[in-house]
Amino acid sequence: MSTKSGPRAQLHVYDTPADLASSVASLLLRLSSAHTALRPLVIALSGGSLPAVVGAGLRALPVADLRKHVPRWRFIFADERCVPHAHEDSNYRACREALLDYLAQHAGLDLTTQVVPIREDLVGDSRAAAKAYAETLGSQAVDVALLGMGPDGHTCSLFPNHALLSVRDMLVAGLDDSPKPPPSRITLTLPALHAAQAVVYIATGASKQPALKAVLEADKAVAQDPASAKGVLPSALARPVGEGKELHWFVDSAAVATVPAEVRAEVEVAPAKL
């Protein structure tokens, strides 16, 4: 495998939200067990419906298992809206409510040292906020990125045809022209996601059908050289690059309904293979 290439997608299809959430949590523990570095496992979280899915999966795990793993985790945000932490649009708030507060109460998560939110004093300047966020992250690469996908194929705050898709010299970037409100945000860039050890997508519902079909149809070609791929959706581009890495798609039956059978057969794996 070329150092410019990346793994093929592994597609996991579920009929129930509970089974999907449970499998995501099981994969996270498996990736955590494989993390042997002395530094924490860096997990990037997105917003939207993802926090509730991840939270449901983690809450279903035995607390004893969580207590073995959570103290070694560090949570960052794959993207964040430039709003105060308590704002209804804040991904930090959504993740606190769905999973982080639970982990703090039951599994020893330190919300002060193990969670990295956007600086509230910089939410009025997306570029400054992005620069400060990158400085806080330092040289630690993302180990596991837990991402969602919009119906338009965007992920993080990387939108189709947006200039940030061409950024190669920053790991975190700011934008003030998001097609979705609020317009000001910070986001991990493609180079940051290419460096991840594992990228895990969660996509559910019929509204995701066109984008999921496009992403999986492009998967084989994009995997050959993700950094140079053109004309494909951000969710196809935001993937690991390099040997020994993993790309997972956790979807429900509704989202995958229009994916051609031959494409699905190439990438679908049995849940037991997690």
Accessible surface in RSA format (square Angstrom, percent):
REM  Atomic radii and reference values for relative SASA: ProtOr
REM  Chains: A
REM  Algorithm: Lee & Richards
REM  Probe-radius: 1.40
REM  Slices: 20
REM RES _ NUM      All-atoms   Total-Side   Main-Chain    Non-polar    All polar
REM                ABS   REL    ABS   REL    ABS   REL    ABS   REL    ABS   REL
RES MET A   1   130.92  67.8  61.45  40.7  69.46 165.4  76.50  65.0  54.42  72.1
RES SER A   2    65.00  54.9  46.49  62.0  18.51  42.6  44.06  93.8  20.94  29.3
RES THR A   3   113.92  81.0 101.70 103.1  12.22  29.1  75.81 101.8  38.11  57.6
RES LYS A   4   130.53  63.7 128.85  79.1   1.68   4.0  75.62  68.1  54.91  58.5
RES SER A   5     8.69   7.3   8.69  11.6   0.00   0.0   8.38  17.8   0.31   0.4
RES GLY A   6     5.46   6.7   0.00   N/A   5.46   6.7   0.00   0.0   5.46  12.2
RES PRO A   7    14.97  10.9  12.69  11.6   2.27   8.3  14.97  12.4   0.00   0.0
RES ARG A   8    78.50  33.0  69.65  35.5   8.85  21.1  50.07  68.4  28.43  17.2
RES ALA A   9     4.24   3.9   0.23   0.4   4.01   9.1   0.23   0.3   4.01  10.6
RES GLN A  10    51.59  28.8  51.55  37.7   0.04   0.1  13.61  29.0  37.97  28.8
RES LEU A  11     0.00   0.0   0.00   0.0   0.00   0.0   0.00   0.0   0.00   0.0
RES HIS A  12     0.63   0.3   0.56   0.4   0.07   0.2   0.63   0.6   0.00   0.0
RES VAL A  13    25.25  16.6   6.86   6.2  18.39  44.3   6.86   6.0  18.39  49.9
RES TYR A  14    15.10   7.0  11.43   6.5   3.67   9.5  15.10  11.3   0.00   0.0
RES ASP A  15   125.73  88.1  92.94  92.5  32.79  77.5  29.38  69.1  96.35  96.1
RES THR A  16    60.19  42.8  58.27  59.1   1.92   4.6  58.26  78.3   1.93   2.9
RES PRO A  17   116.40  84.8 106.20  96.8  10.20  37.1 113.74  93.9   2.66  16.5
RES ALA A  18    73.90  67.9  60.87  93.9  13.03  29.6  69.50  97.9   4.40  11.7
RES ASP A  19    77.04  54.0  74.62  74.3   2.42   5.7  11.03  25.9  66.01  65.8
RES LEU A  20     3.63   2.0   3.63   2.6   0.00   0.0   3.63   2.5   0.00   0.0
RES ALA A  21     4.76   4.4   4.67   7.2   0.09   0.2   4.67   6.6   0.09   0.2
RES SER A  22    48.37  40.9  47.35  63.2   1.01   2.3  17.11  36.4  31.26  43.8
RES SER A  23    15.43  13.0  13.29  17.7   2.14   4.9   2.14   4.5  13.29  18.6
RES VAL A  24     1.54   1.0   0.75   0.7   0.79   1.9   0.75   0.7   0.79   2.1
RES ALA A  25     1.39   1.3   0.37   0.6   1.02   2.3   1.16   1.6   0.24   0.6
RES SER A  26    50.86  43.0  43.03  57.4   7.82  18.0  25.93  55.2  24.93  34.9
RES LEU A  27     1.59   0.9   1.31   0.9   0.29   0.7   1.59   1.1   0.00   0.0
RES LEU A  28     2.34   1.3   1.39   1.0   0.94   2.4   2.22   1.6   0.12   0.3
RES LEU A  29    22.12  12.3  21.87  15.6   0.24   0.6  22.11  15.5   0.00   0.0
RES ARG A  30    86.63  36.4  79.91  40.7   6.72  16.0  59.67  81.6  26.96  16.3
RES LEU A  31    14.33   8.0  10.10   7.2   4.23  10.6  10.10   7.1   4.23  11.4
RES SER A  32     0.53   0.4   0.00   0.0   0.53   1.2   0.00   0.0   0.53   0.7
RES SER A  33    77.44  65.4  47.96  64.0  29.48  67.9  38.49  82.0  38.95  54.6
RES ALA A  34    69.86  64.2  42.27  65.2  27.59  62.8  52.48  73.9  17.38  46.0
RES HIS A  35    22.58  12.3  12.64   8.8   9.94  25.4   8.07   8.3  14.51  16.9
RES THR A  36   122.58  87.2  94.34  95.6  28.25  67.3  66.60  89.5  55.99  84.6
RES ALA A  37    43.37  39.9  28.36  43.8  15.01  34.1  39.55  55.7   3.82  10.1
RES LEU A  38   191.10 106.4 154.28 110.4  36.82  92.6 157.63 110.7  33.47  90.1
RES ARG A  39    79.84  33.5  70.49  35.9   9.35  22.3  40.92  55.9  38.91  23.6
RES PRO A  40    51.20  37.3  48.29  44.0   2.91  10.6  50.89  42.0   0.30   1.9
RES LEU A  41     3.97   2.2   3.97   2.8   0.00   0.0   3.97   2.8   0.00   0.0
RES VAL A  42     2.00   1.3   2.00   1.8   0.00   0.0   2.00   1.7   0.00   0.0
RES ILE A  43     0.00   0.0   0.00   0.0   0.00   0.0   0.00   0.0   0.00   0.0
RES ALA A  44     0.00   0.0   0.00   0.0   0.00   0.0   0.00   0.0   0.00   0.0
RES LEU A  45     0.03   0.0   0.03   0.0   0.00   0.0   0.03   0.0   0.00   0.0
RES SER A  46     6.03   5.1   6.03   8.1   0.00   0.0   6.03  12.9   0.00   0.0
RES GLY A  47    11.58  14.3   0.00   N/A  11.58  14.3   4.03  11.1   7.54  16.9
RES GLY A  48    66.12  81.5   0.00   N/A  66.12  81.5  42.52 116.7  23.60  52.9
RES SER A  49    74.12  62.6  59.39  79.3  14.73  33.9  47.74 101.7  26.38  37.0
RES LEU A  50     3.25   1.8   1.87   1.3   1.38   3.5   2.57   1.8   0.68   1.8
RES PRO A  51     2.77   2.0   2.77   2.5   0.00   0.0   2.77   2.3   0.00   0.0
RES ALA A  52    65.72  60.4  55.57  85.8  10.15  23.1  59.62  84.0   6.10  16.2
RES VAL A  53    29.87  19.7  26.74  24.2   3.13   7.6  29.87  26.0   0.01   0.0
RES VAL A  54     2.08   1.4   1.29   1.2   0.79   1.9   2.00   1.7   0.08   0.2
RES GLY A  55     0.68   0.8   0.00   N/A   0.68   0.8   0.68   1.9   0.00   0.0
RES ALA A  56    53.75  49.4  40.60  62.7  13.15  29.9  45.77  64.5   7.98  21.1
RES GLY A  57     0.94   1.2   0.00   N/A   0.94   1.2   0.65   1.8   0.29   0.6
RES LEU A  58     0.77   0.4   0.77   0.6   0.00   0.0   0.77   0.5   0.00   0.0
RES ARG A  59   112.16  47.1  94.12  48.0  18.05  43.0  36.35  49.7  75.82  45.9
RES ALA A  60    77.93  71.7  39.31  60.7  38.62  87.9  50.66  71.3  27.26  72.2
RES LEU A  61    25.96  14.5  20.44  14.6   5.52  13.9  20.73  14.6   5.22  14.1
RES PRO A  62    78.16  57.0  65.85  60.0  12.31  44.7  77.91  64.3   0.26   1.6
RES VAL A  63    47.71  31.4  42.81  38.8   4.90  11.8  42.81  37.2   4.90  13.3
RES ALA A  64    68.66  63.1  60.83  93.9   7.83  17.8  63.72  89.7   4.94  13.1
RES ASP A  65    43.08  30.2  43.08  42.9   0.00   0.0   3.57   8.4  39.51  39.4
RES LEU A  66     0.00   0.0   0.00   0.0   0.00   0.0   0.00   0.0   0.00   0.0
RES ARG A  67   144.46  60.7 132.84  67.7  11.62  27.7  39.54  54.0 104.92  63.6
RES LYS A  68   145.29  70.9 121.43  74.5  23.86  56.8  77.11  69.4  68.18  72.6
RES HIS A  69    22.92  12.5  22.75  15.8   0.17   0.4   9.68  10.0  13.23  15.4
RES VAL A  70     0.00   0.0   0.00   0.0   0.00   0.0   0.00   0.0   0.00   0.0
RES PRO A  71    73.53  53.6  50.64  46.2  22.89  83.2  51.08  42.2  22.44 139.5
RES ARG A  72    88.03  37.0  83.83  42.7   4.19  10.0  52.45  71.7  35.57  21.6
RES TRP A  73     1.06   0.4   0.00   0.0   1.06   2.5   0.00   0.0   1.06   1.7
RES ARG A  74    40.39  17.0  40.39  20.6   0.00   0.0   9.11  12.4  31.29  19.0
RES PHE A  75     0.84   0.4   0.84   0.5   0.00   0.0   0.84   0.5   0.00   0.0
RES ILE A  76     1.01   0.6   1.01   0.7   0.00   0.0   1.01   0.7   0.00   0.0
RES PHE A  77     4.74   2.4   1.36   0.8   3.38   8.8   1.36   0.8   3.38   9.7
RES ALA A  78     0.07   0.1   0.00   0.0   0.07   0.2   0.00   0.0   0.07   0.2
RES ASP A  79     7.23   5.1   6.75   6.7   0.48   1.1   0.48   1.1   6.75   6.7
RES GLU A  80     1.78   1.0   1.74   1.3   0.05   0.1   1.56   3.0   0.23   0.2
RES ARG A  81    38.56  16.2  38.56  19.7   0.00   0.0   0.08   0.1  38.48  23.3
RES CYS A  82    13.98  10.6   0.04   0.0  13.93  32.7   0.04   0.1  13.93  15.0
RES VAL A  83    14.57   9.6  13.19  11.9   1.37   3.3  13.68  11.9   0.89   2.4
RES PRO A  84    65.63  47.8  65.63  59.8   0.00   0.0  65.63  54.2   0.00   0.0
RES HIS A  85    39.76  21.7  37.66  26.2   2.10   5.4  26.47  27.3  13.29  15.5
RES ALA A  86    80.74  74.2  66.44 102.5  14.30  32.5  72.70 102.4   8.04  21.3
RES HIS A  87    70.32  38.4  60.66  42.2   9.66  24.7  41.08  42.3  29.24  34.0
RES GLU A  88   143.79  82.6 113.45  85.8  30.34  72.2  33.11  64.1 110.68  90.4
RES ASP A  89    46.07  32.3  43.78  43.6   2.30   5.4   2.14   5.0  43.93  43.8
RES SER A  90     3.28   2.8   1.11   1.5   2.16   5.0   0.22   0.5   3.05   4.3
RES ASN A  91     3.89   2.7   3.89   3.8   0.00   0.0   0.00   0.0   3.89   3.8
RES TYR A  92    24.49  11.4  24.49  13.9   0.00   0.0   8.47   6.4  16.03  19.8
RES ARG A  93    89.34  37.5  87.47  44.6   1.87   4.5  17.54  24.0  71.79  43.5
RES ALA A  94    35.45  32.6  28.98  44.7   6.47  14.7  33.46  47.1   1.99   5.3
RES CYS A  95     0.00   0.0   0.00   0.0   0.00   0.0   0.00   0.0   0.00   0.0
RES ARG A  96    67.56  28.4  67.50  34.4   0.05   0.1   8.82  12.1  58.74  35.6
RES GLU A  97   105.46  60.5  83.86  63.4  21.61  51.4  42.25  81.7  63.21  51.6
RES ALA A  98    22.29  20.5  10.98  16.9  11.31  25.7  20.24  28.5   2.04   5.4
RES LEU A  99     1.30   0.7   0.77   0.6   0.53   1.3   1.09   0.8   0.21   0.6
RES LEU A 100     0.00   0.0   0.00   0.0   0.00   0.0   0.00   0.0   0.00   0.0
RES ASP A 101    54.77  38.4  50.64  50.4   4.13   9.8  27.56  64.9  27.21  27.1
RES TYR A 102    33.98  15.9  29.28  16.7   4.70  12.2  22.61  17.0  11.37  14.0
RES LEU A 103     0.24   0.1   0.24   0.2   0.00   0.0   0.24   0.2   0.00   0.0
RES ALA A 104    32.29  29.7  14.30  22.1  17.99  40.9  14.53  20.5  17.75  47.0
RES GLN A 105   143.00  80.0 107.02  78.2  35.98  85.7  37.17  79.1 105.83  80.3
RES HIS A 106    61.37  33.5  58.02  40.3   3.35   8.6  35.93  37.0  25.44  29.6
RES ALA A 107     1.32   1.2   0.00   0.0   1.32   3.0   0.44   0.6   0.88   2.3
RES GLY A 108    53.84  66.4   0.00   N/A  53.84  66.4  33.68  92.4  20.16  45.2
RES LEU A 109     8.22   4.6   0.00   0.0   8.22  20.7   0.00   0.0   8.22  22.1
RES ASP A 110    64.23  45.0  57.63  57.4   6.60  15.6  21.96  51.7  42.26  42.2
RES LEU A 111    46.50  25.9  34.97  25.0  11.53  29.0  35.19  24.7  11.31  30.4
RES THR A 112   119.42  84.9  93.82  95.1  25.61  61.0  65.62  88.1  53.80  81.3
RES THR A 113    94.66  67.3  69.35  70.3  25.31  60.3  67.10  90.1  27.56  41.7
RES GLN A 114    22.53  12.6  22.37  16.3   0.16   0.4  15.53  33.1   7.00   5.3
RES VAL A 115     5.13   3.4   0.11   0.1   5.03  12.1   0.11   0.1   5.03  13.6
RES VAL A 116    12.21   8.0  11.06  10.0   1.15   2.8  12.21  10.6   0.00   0.0
RES PRO A 117    39.43  28.7  32.46  29.6   6.98  25.4  32.46  26.8   6.98  43.4
RES ILE A 118     1.94   1.1   0.86   0.6   1.07   2.6   0.88   0.6   1.06   2.9
RES ARG A 119   119.74  50.3 113.22  57.7   6.52  15.5  47.46  64.9  72.28  43.8
RES GLU A 120    84.87  48.7  70.98  53.7  13.89  33.1  23.16  44.8  61.70  50.4
RES ASP A 121   105.18  73.7  65.54  65.2  39.63  93.7  53.07 124.9  52.11  52.0
RES LEU A 122    36.05  20.1  34.27  24.5   1.79   4.5  36.05  25.3   0.00   0.0
RES VAL A 123    30.59  20.1  24.67  22.3   5.92  14.3  24.67  21.4   5.92  16.1
RES GLY A 124    81.87 101.0   0.00   N/A  81.87 101.0  43.37 119.0  38.50  86.2
RES ASP A 125    74.39  52.1  69.48  69.2   4.91  11.6  25.50  60.0  48.89  48.8
RES SER A 126     3.30   2.8   0.06   0.1   3.24   7.5   0.00   0.0   3.30   4.6
RES ARG A 127   137.77  57.8 132.08  67.3   5.69  13.5  65.57  89.6  72.20  43.8
RES ALA A 128    33.43  30.7  25.15  38.8   8.28  18.8  30.99  43.6   2.44   6.5
RES ALA A 129     1.94   1.8   0.00   0.0   1.94   4.4   0.17   0.2   1.77   4.7
RES ALA A 130     3.16   2.9   3.16   4.9   0.00   0.0   3.16   4.4   0.00   0.0
RES LYS A 131   135.40  66.1 128.80  79.0   6.60  15.7 102.10  91.9  33.30  35.5
RES ALA A 132    11.33  10.4   8.67  13.4   2.66   6.0   9.93  14.0   1.40   3.7
RES TYR A 133     7.89   3.7   4.77   2.7   3.12   8.1   7.43   5.6   0.46   0.6
RES ALA A 134    32.50  29.9  25.41  39.2   7.09  16.1  26.78  37.7   5.72  15.2
RES GLU A 135   111.41  64.0  84.95  64.3  26.46  63.0  48.63  94.1  62.78  51.3
RES THR A 136    70.75  50.3  48.50  49.2  22.25  53.0  36.68  49.3  34.08  51.5
RES LEU A 137    17.66   9.8  14.16  10.1   3.50   8.8  14.16   9.9   3.50   9.4
RES GLY A 138    40.21  49.6   0.00   N/A  40.21  49.6  31.30  85.9   8.91  20.0
RES SER A 139   120.16 101.5  79.65 106.3  40.51  93.3  56.50 120.3  63.65  89.2
RES GLN A 140    57.37  32.1  45.16  33.0  12.20  29.1  17.87  38.0  39.49  30.0
RES ALA A 141    42.54  39.1  31.46  48.5  11.08  25.2  40.49  57.0   2.06   5.4
RES VAL A 142     8.30   5.5   5.82   5.3   2.48   6.0   5.82   5.1   2.48   6.7
RES ASP A 143    11.15   7.8  11.15  11.1   0.00   0.0   1.40   3.3   9.75   9.7
RES VAL A 144     2.44   1.6   2.44   2.2   0.00   0.0   2.44   2.1   0.00   0.0
RES ALA A 145     0.00   0.0   0.00   0.0   0.00   0.0   0.00   0.0   0.00   0.0
RES LEU A 146     1.86   1.0   1.86   1.3   0.00   0.0   1.86   1.3   0.00   0.0
RES LEU A 147     0.00   0.0   0.00   0.0   0.00   0.0   0.00   0.0   0.00   0.0
RES GLY A 148    17.88  22.0   0.00   N/A  17.88  22.0  16.32  44.8   1.55   3.5
RES MET A 149     6.99   3.6   0.00   0.0   6.99  16.6   1.85   1.6   5.13   6.8
RES GLY A 150     8.80  10.9   0.00   N/A   8.80  10.9   6.43  17.7   2.37   5.3
RES PRO A 151    78.50  57.2  66.48  60.6  12.02  43.7  66.79  55.1  11.71  72.8
RES ASP A 152    64.28  45.0  47.64  47.4  16.64  39.3  45.86 107.9  18.42  18.4
RES GLY A 153     0.00   0.0   0.00   N/A   0.00   0.0   0.00   0.0   0.00   0.0
RES HIS A 154    17.75   9.7  17.48  12.1   0.28   0.7   2.48   2.6  15.27  17.8
RES THR A 155     1.46   1.0   0.00   0.0   1.46   3.5   1.46   2.0   0.00   0.0
RES CYS A 156     8.89   6.7   0.00   0.0   8.89  20.9   0.93   2.4   7.96   8.6
RES SER A 157     0.10   0.1   0.00   0.0   0.10   0.2   0.00   0.0   0.10   0.1
RES LEU A 158     0.00   0.0   0.00   0.0   0.00   0.0   0.00   0.0   0.00   0.0
RES PHE A 159     0.93   0.5   0.93   0.6   0.00   0.0   0.93   0.6   0.00   0.0
RES PRO A 160    42.07  30.7  26.59  24.2  15.48  56.3  27.86  23.0  14.21  88.3
RES ASN A 161   152.94 105.5 111.33 107.6  41.61 100.2  38.45  92.5 114.49 110.7
RES HIS A 162    29.58  16.2  19.31  13.4  10.27  26.3  25.04  25.8   4.54   5.3
RES ALA A 163    80.04  73.6  61.67  95.2  18.37  41.8  71.90 101.3   8.14  21.6
RES LEU A 164    16.28   9.1  16.28  11.6   0.00   0.0  16.28  11.4   0.00   0.0
RES LEU A 165    24.13  13.4  19.80  14.2   4.33  10.9  19.89  14.0   4.24  11.4
RES SER A 166    84.22  71.2  65.70  87.7  18.52  42.7  36.88  78.5  47.34  66.3
RES VAL A 167    22.63  14.9  17.15  15.5   5.48  13.2  22.44  19.5   0.19   0.5
RES ARG A 168   110.02  46.2  83.82  42.7  26.20  62.4  63.28  86.5  46.74  28.3
RES ASP A 169   126.93  88.9  91.58  91.2  35.35  83.6  47.78 112.5  79.15  78.9
RES MET A 170    88.00  45.6  80.25  53.1   7.76  18.5  56.14  47.7  31.86  42.2
RES LEU A 171    89.63  49.9  85.94  61.5   3.69   9.3  85.94  60.4   3.69   9.9
RES VAL A 172     6.04   4.0   1.51   1.4   4.53  10.9   1.51   1.3   4.53  12.3
RES ALA A 173     1.53   1.4   0.74   1.1   0.79   1.8   1.53   2.2   0.00   0.0
RES GLY A 174     6.60   8.1   0.00   N/A   6.60   8.1   0.00   0.0   6.60  14.8
RES LEU A 175     1.35   0.8   1.35   1.0   0.00   0.0   1.35   0.9   0.00   0.0
RES ASP A 176    74.12  51.9  58.54  58.3  15.59  36.9  31.24  73.5  42.88  42.8
RES ASP A 177    92.35  64.7  76.29  75.9  16.06  38.0  44.16 103.9  48.19  48.1
RES SER A 178    11.70   9.9   0.00   0.0  11.70  27.0   0.00   0.0  11.70  16.4
RES PRO A 179    92.98  67.8  51.38  46.8  41.60 151.2  63.63  52.5  29.35 182.4
RES LYS A 180    90.60  44.2  90.21  55.4   0.38   0.9  50.78  45.7  39.82  42.4
RES PRO A 181   109.96  80.1  96.99  88.4  12.97  47.2  99.37  82.0  10.59  65.8
RES PRO A 182    22.49  16.4  20.33  18.5   2.16   7.8  22.38  18.5   0.10   0.6
RES PRO A 183    69.73  50.8  69.73  63.6   0.00   0.0  69.73  57.6   0.00   0.0
RES SER A 184    32.15  27.2  31.88  42.5   0.26   0.6  13.49  28.7  18.66  26.1
RES ARG A 185     3.98   1.7   3.98   2.0   0.00   0.0   0.09   0.1   3.89   2.4
RES ILE A 186     3.12   1.8   3.12   2.3   0.00   0.0   3.12   2.2   0.00   0.0
RES THR A 187     0.98   0.7   0.00   0.0   0.98   2.3   0.98   1.3   0.00   0.0
RES LEU A 188     3.33   1.9   2.05   1.5   1.28   3.2   2.05   1.4   1.28   3.4
RES THR A 189     0.00   0.0   0.00   0.0   0.00   0.0   0.00   0.0   0.00   0.0
RES LEU A 190     1.03   0.6   1.03   0.7   0.00   0.0   1.03   0.7   0.00   0.0
RES PRO A 191    27.05  19.7  19.62  17.9   7.43  27.0  22.34  18.4   4.71  29.3
RES ALA A 192     6.09   5.6   3.50   5.4   2.59   5.9   5.60   7.9   0.50   1.3
RES LEU A 193     0.00   0.0   0.00   0.0   0.00   0.0   0.00   0.0   0.00   0.0
RES HIS A 194    18.24  10.0  17.09  11.9   1.15   2.9  10.18  10.5   8.07   9.4
RES ALA A 195    49.25  45.3  33.49  51.7  15.75  35.8  39.60  55.8   9.65  25.6
RES ALA A 196     0.00   0.0   0.00   0.0   0.00   0.0   0.00   0.0   0.00   0.0
RES GLN A 197    81.94  45.8  80.97  59.2   0.96   2.3  34.01  72.4  47.93  36.4
RES ALA A 198     0.08   0.1   0.08   0.1   0.00   0.0   0.08   0.1   0.00   0.0
RES VAL A 199     0.00   0.0   0.00   0.0   0.00   0.0   0.00   0.0   0.00   0.0
RES VAL A 200     1.15   0.8   1.15   1.0   0.00   0.0   1.15   1.0   0.00   0.0
RES TYR A 201     0.14   0.1   0.14   0.1   0.00   0.0   0.14   0.1   0.00   0.0
RES ILE A 202     8.66   4.9   3.13   2.3   5.53  13.3   3.13   2.3   5.53  15.0
RES ALA A 203     0.63   0.6   0.00   0.0   0.63   1.4   0.63   0.9   0.00   0.0
RES THR A 204    46.10  32.8  38.30  38.8   7.80  18.6  16.19  21.7  29.91  45.2
RES GLY A 205    25.51  31.5   0.00   N/A  25.51  31.5  25.51  70.0   0.00   0.0
RES ALA A 206    61.06  56.1  49.61  76.6  11.44  26.0  49.79  70.1  11.27  29.8
RES SER A 207    68.61  58.0  47.72  63.7  20.89  48.1  48.35 103.0  20.26  28.4
RES LYS A 208    28.59  13.9  28.59  17.5   0.00   0.0  11.15  10.0  17.44  18.6
RES GLN A 209    36.73  20.5  36.73  26.8   0.00   0.0   1.53   3.3  35.20  26.7
RES PRO A 210    93.69  68.3  81.62  74.4  12.07  43.9  88.39  73.0   5.30  33.0
RES ALA A 211     3.60   3.3   0.78   1.2   2.82   6.4   3.43   4.8   0.16   0.4
RES LEU A 212     0.00   0.0   0.00   0.0   0.00   0.0   0.00   0.0   0.00   0.0
RES LYS A 213    70.47  34.4  70.47  43.2   0.00   0.0  35.37  31.8  35.10  37.4
RES ALA A 214    42.16  38.8  34.49  53.2   7.68  17.5  38.06  53.6   4.11  10.9
RES VAL A 215     2.96   1.9   2.30   2.1   0.66   1.6   2.96   2.6   0.00   0.0
RES LEU A 216     2.83   1.6   0.09   0.1   2.74   6.9   0.09   0.1   2.74   7.4
RES GLU A 217    79.61  45.7  51.37  38.9  28.24  67.2  21.95  42.5  57.66  47.1
RES ALA A 218    18.56  17.1  12.41  19.2   6.15  14.0  18.46  26.0   0.10   0.3
RES ASP A 219     1.16   0.8   1.16   1.2   0.00   0.0   0.00   0.0   1.16   1.2
RES LYS A 220   123.17  60.1 122.83  75.4   0.34   0.8  69.69  62.7  53.48  57.0
RES ALA A 221    76.86  70.7  58.18  89.8  18.68  42.5  64.98  91.5  11.88  31.5
RES VAL A 222     3.30   2.2   2.30   2.1   1.01   2.4   3.30   2.9   0.00   0.0
RES ALA A 223     2.04   1.9   1.64   2.5   0.40   0.9   1.64   2.3   0.40   1.1
RES GLN A 224   116.87  65.4 108.12  79.0   8.75  20.8  40.34  85.9  76.53  58.0
RES ASP A 225    43.57  30.5  41.95  41.8   1.62   3.8  21.58  50.8  21.99  21.9
RES PRO A 226     1.35   1.0   0.00   0.0   1.35   4.9   0.00   0.0   1.35   8.4
RES ALA A 227    36.97  34.0  30.45  47.0   6.52  14.8  30.45  42.9   6.52  17.3
RES SER A 228    63.52  53.7  50.70  67.7  12.82  29.5  29.40  62.6  34.12  47.8
RES ALA A 229    23.56  21.7   6.94  10.7  16.63  37.8  17.47  24.6   6.09  16.1
RES LYS A 230   164.73  80.4 139.23  85.4  25.49  60.7 100.70  90.6  64.03  68.2
RES GLY A 231    88.74 109.4   0.00   N/A  88.74 109.4  45.21 124.1  43.53  97.5
RES VAL A 232    41.65  27.4  23.34  21.1  18.31  44.1  30.82  26.8  10.83  29.4
RES LEU A 233    43.31  24.1  41.21  29.5   2.10   5.3  41.60  29.2   1.70   4.6
RES PRO A 234     0.53   0.4   0.53   0.5   0.00   0.0   0.53   0.4   0.00   0.0
RES SER A 235     2.38   2.0   0.00   0.0   2.38   5.5   0.00   0.0   2.38   3.3
RES ALA A 236     1.06   1.0   0.47   0.7   0.59   1.3   0.92   1.3   0.14   0.4
RES LEU A 237    12.13   6.8  12.13   8.7   0.00   0.0  12.13   8.5   0.00   0.0
RES ALA A 238     0.00   0.0   0.00   0.0   0.00   0.0   0.00   0.0   0.00   0.0
RES ARG A 239     2.50   1.1   2.50   1.3   0.00   0.0   0.61   0.8   1.89   1.1
RES PRO A 240     0.00   0.0   0.00   0.0   0.00   0.0   0.00   0.0   0.00   0.0
RES VAL A 241    23.77  15.6  16.63  15.1   7.14  17.2  16.63  14.5   7.14  19.4
RES GLY A 242    11.14  13.7   0.00   N/A  11.14  13.7  10.84  29.7   0.31   0.7
RES GLU A 243   115.38  66.2  93.97  71.1  21.41  51.0  31.24  60.4  84.14  68.7
RES GLY A 244    65.02  80.2   0.00   N/A  65.02  80.2  43.63 119.7  21.39  47.9
RES LYS A 245    42.35  20.7  30.19  18.5  12.15  28.9  17.97  16.2  24.38  26.0
RES GLU A 246    34.45  19.8  34.27  25.9   0.18   0.4  13.38  25.9  21.07  17.2
RES LEU A 247     2.63   1.5   2.61   1.9   0.02   0.1   2.61   1.8   0.02   0.1
RES HIS A 248     0.87   0.5   0.87   0.6   0.00   0.0   0.87   0.9   0.00   0.0
RES TRP A 249     1.48   0.6   1.48   0.7   0.00   0.0   0.00   0.0   1.48   2.4
RES PHE A 250     0.00   0.0   0.00   0.0   0.00   0.0   0.00   0.0   0.00   0.0
RES VAL A 251     0.00   0.0   0.00   0.0   0.00   0.0   0.00   0.0   0.00   0.0
RES ASP A 252    31.94  22.4  31.94  31.8   0.00   0.0  13.75  32.4  18.19  18.1
RES SER A 253    50.24  42.5  44.92  59.9   5.32  12.3  40.33  85.9   9.91  13.9
RES ALA A 254    42.69  39.3  32.56  50.2  10.13  23.0  40.55  57.1   2.14   5.7
RES ALA A 255     0.00   0.0   0.00   0.0   0.00   0.0   0.00   0.0   0.00   0.0
RES VAL A 256     2.46   1.6   1.55   1.4   0.90   2.2   1.55   1.4   0.90   2.4
RES ALA A 257    68.04  62.6  31.51  48.6  36.53  83.1  39.25  55.3  28.79  76.3
RES THR A 258    63.15  44.9  48.49  49.2  14.66  34.9  54.89  73.7   8.26  12.5
RES VAL A 259    10.70   7.0   0.00   0.0  10.70  25.8   0.00   0.0  10.70  29.0
RES PRO A 260    33.87  24.7  22.61  20.6  11.26  40.9  33.87  28.0   0.00   0.0
RES ALA A 261    81.37  74.8  67.24 103.8  14.13  32.2  71.97 101.3   9.41  24.9
RES GLU A 262   121.97  70.0 111.95  84.7  10.03  23.9  66.02 127.7  55.96  45.7
RES VAL A 263    24.62  16.2  24.36  22.0   0.26   0.6  24.62  21.4   0.00   0.0
RES ARG A 264    73.20  30.7  73.20  37.3   0.00   0.0  15.04  20.6  58.16  35.2
RES ALA A 265    81.11  74.6  48.84  75.4  32.26  73.4  58.78  82.8  22.32  59.1
RES GLU A 266   108.63  62.4  71.29  53.9  37.34  88.9  35.98  69.6  72.65  59.3
RES VAL A 267     4.08   2.7   0.40   0.4   3.68   8.9   3.58   3.1   0.49   1.3
RES GLU A 268    68.04  39.1  47.08  35.6  20.96  49.9  15.10  29.2  52.94  43.2
RES VAL A 269    31.72  20.9  25.26  22.9   6.46  15.6  29.30  25.5   2.42   6.6
RES ALA A 270    50.40  46.3  40.38  62.3  10.02  22.8  45.79  64.5   4.62  12.2
RES PRO A 271    70.50  51.4  65.09  59.3   5.41  19.7  65.42  54.0   5.08  31.6
RES ALA A 272   103.00  94.7  59.88  92.4  43.12  98.1  73.88 104.0  29.12  77.1
RES LYS A 273   149.51  72.9 120.52  73.9  29.00  69.0  76.47  68.8  73.04  77.8
RES LEU A 274    39.69  22.1  16.36  11.7  23.33  58.7  35.43  24.9   4.26  11.5
END  Absolute sums over single chains surface
CHAIN  1 A    11290.2       8756.3       2534.0       6656.8       4633.4
END  Absolute sums over all chains
TOTAL         11290.2       8756.3       2534.0       6656.8       4633.4
